[in-house]
C-alpha cells in the first residue's frame, strides 16, 4: 500500500474538494464530516469507522463531492488503487462495497417514496419519463 496516514482536521477544514483528482479512501476515526455538492450537504458521518471518498477510487474519476470536517476530526487516509485495496485490505474493501450497497438501497427507497408522493398528487409520472 502506498500510504496509510492518520490526519487531524480542524472544524470547517476541507478534506477533499469536488472535482480534484484524488487517489485514496478515508476512514473516520473520530469527529464529524459533511459531504457537500455545491452548498448542499448530502451526507454527514460521525460514526467511527465510516468510510468516505470511495467513489473516486472505484470509478477512477475526479472527486464527486467536497468533504469538510464539521468538528475536529481524525481521519485515516489510505492512498492506493482499488486493486491494491482489495488485495492488501480485503476487510476494508468489503466494508466499502457493503456501505455502497446500503447507500444504493436507501437512494432507491427514497426515490420510490418521492415518486409515490408525486403520484398521490395526480401527476402522470410515466409519460413524463418517456
C-alpha positions as CSV (number, residue, x, y, z in Angstrom):
1,X,0.0,0.0,0.0
2,X,1.4,3.4,-0.9
3,X,0.4,5.1,2.3
4,X,-1.7,4.9,5.4
5,X,-1.7,8.1,7.4
6,X,-3.7,9.4,10.3
7,X,-4.6,13.1,9.8
8,X,-6.3,15.6,12.1
9,X,-8.6,18.2,10.5
10,X,-9.9,21.2,12.4
11,X,-13.6,22.2,12.3
12,X,-14.5,23.5,8.8
13,X,-11.3,22.3,7.2
14,X,-11.7,20.9,3.7
15,X,-10.6,17.2,3.4
16,X,-11.2,16.9,-0.3
17,X,-12.5,19.3,-3.0
18,X,-15.2,18.4,-5.5
19,X,-13.5,17.9,-9.0
20,X,-10.0,17.4,-7.8
21,X,-8.1,14.2,-8.8
22,X,-7.5,12.0,-5.8
23,X,-6.4,8.5,-5.2
24,X,-7.5,7.4,-1.9
25,X,-10.0,6.3,0.7
26,X,-10.9,7.8,4.1
27,X,-12.0,6.2,7.3
28,X,-13.3,8.4,10.1
29,X,-11.6,7.6,13.4
30,X,-13.3,10.4,15.4
31,X,-15.2,13.7,14.9
32,X,-17.7,14.6,12.2
33,X,-17.5,15.3,8.5
34,X,-20.0,16.5,5.9
35,X,-20.3,15.7,2.2
36,X,-21.4,18.6,0.0
37,X,-22.5,19.0,-3.6
38,X,-22.1,22.8,-4.1
39,X,-23.6,24.3,-1.0
40,X,-26.0,21.4,-0.3
41,X,-25.0,18.9,2.4
42,X,-25.9,15.5,1.1
43,X,-24.4,13.3,3.9
44,X,-22.8,13.5,7.3
45,X,-20.7,11.0,9.1
46,X,-19.9,10.9,12.8
47,X,-19.7,7.2,13.5
48,X,-16.1,5.9,13.9
49,X,-15.2,3.5,11.0
50,X,-17.4,5.4,8.5
51,X,-15.7,5.3,5.1
52,X,-16.0,8.1,2.6
53,X,-14.3,9.3,-0.6
54,X,-14.5,5.9,-2.2
55,X,-16.3,6.8,-5.4
56,X,-13.3,8.4,-6.9
57,X,-11.2,5.3,-6.1
58,X,-13.7,2.9,-7.5
59,X,-14.5,4.8,-10.7
60,X,-11.0,6.4,-11.2
61,X,-12.6,9.8,-11.7
62,X,-12.3,13.2,-10.0
63,X,-13.9,13.7,-6.6
64,X,-17.7,13.8,-6.9
65,X,-18.2,16.0,-3.8
66,X,-16.5,18.1,-1.3
67,X,-15.8,16.7,2.2
68,X,-15.4,19.1,5.1
69,X,-14.7,18.5,8.7
70,X,-17.7,19.7,10.8
71,X,-15.8,19.3,14.1
72,X,-12.2,18.4,14.9
73,X,-11.8,15.0,13.2
74,X,-9.2,12.3,13.0
75,X,-9.3,10.6,9.6
76,X,-7.2,7.6,8.3
77,X,-6.2,8.4,4.8
78,X,-5.4,5.4,2.6
79,X,-3.7,6.1,-0.7
80,X,-3.9,3.1,-3.1
81,X,-5.7,1.8,-6.2
82,X,-8.8,-0.3,-5.9
83,X,-6.8,-3.4,-6.9
84,X,-4.3,-2.7,-4.1
85,X,-7.1,-2.1,-1.6
86,X,-8.8,-5.4,-2.5
87,X,-5.5,-7.4,-2.3
88,X,-4.0,-5.8,0.7
89,X,-7.0,-4.7,2.8
90,X,-9.9,-7.0,1.9
91,X,-11.8,-6.2,5.1
92,X,-11.8,-2.5,4.2
93,X,-12.8,-3.3,0.6
94,X,-15.7,-5.4,1.8
95,X,-16.9,-2.7,4.1
96,X,-16.8,-0.2,1.3
97,X,-18.9,-2.4,-1.0
98,X,-21.4,-3.2,1.7
99,X,-21.6,0.5,2.5
100,X,-22.2,1.4,-1.1
101,X,-24.9,-1.3,-1.4
102,X,-26.7,0.2,1.7
103,X,-26.5,3.7,0.2
104,X,-27.9,2.5,-3.1
105,X,-30.8,0.7,-1.4
106,X,-31.6,3.8,0.6
107,X,-31.4,6.0,-2.5
108,X,-33.7,3.6,-4.3
109,X,-36.2,3.6,-1.3
110,X,-36.0,7.4,-1.2
111,X,-36.7,7.7,-5.0
112,X,-39.7,5.4,-4.8
113,X,-41.0,7.3,-1.8
114,X,-40.7,10.6,-3.7
115,X,-42.4,9.0,-6.8
116,X,-45.2,7.8,-4.6
117,X,-45.7,11.3,-3.1
118,X,-45.8,12.8,-6.6
119,X,-48.2,10.2,-7.8
120,X,-50.6,10.9,-4.9
121,X,-50.8,14.5,-6.3
122,X,-52.2,13.1,-9.5
123,X,-49.1,13.7,-11.7
124,X,-48.7,11.5,-14.7
125,X,-45.2,10.2,-13.9
126,X,-44.9,7.6,-16.5
127,X,-45.4,9.8,-19.6
128,X,-43.1,12.4,-18.2
129,X,-40.2,9.8,-18.2
130,X,-40.8,8.8,-21.8
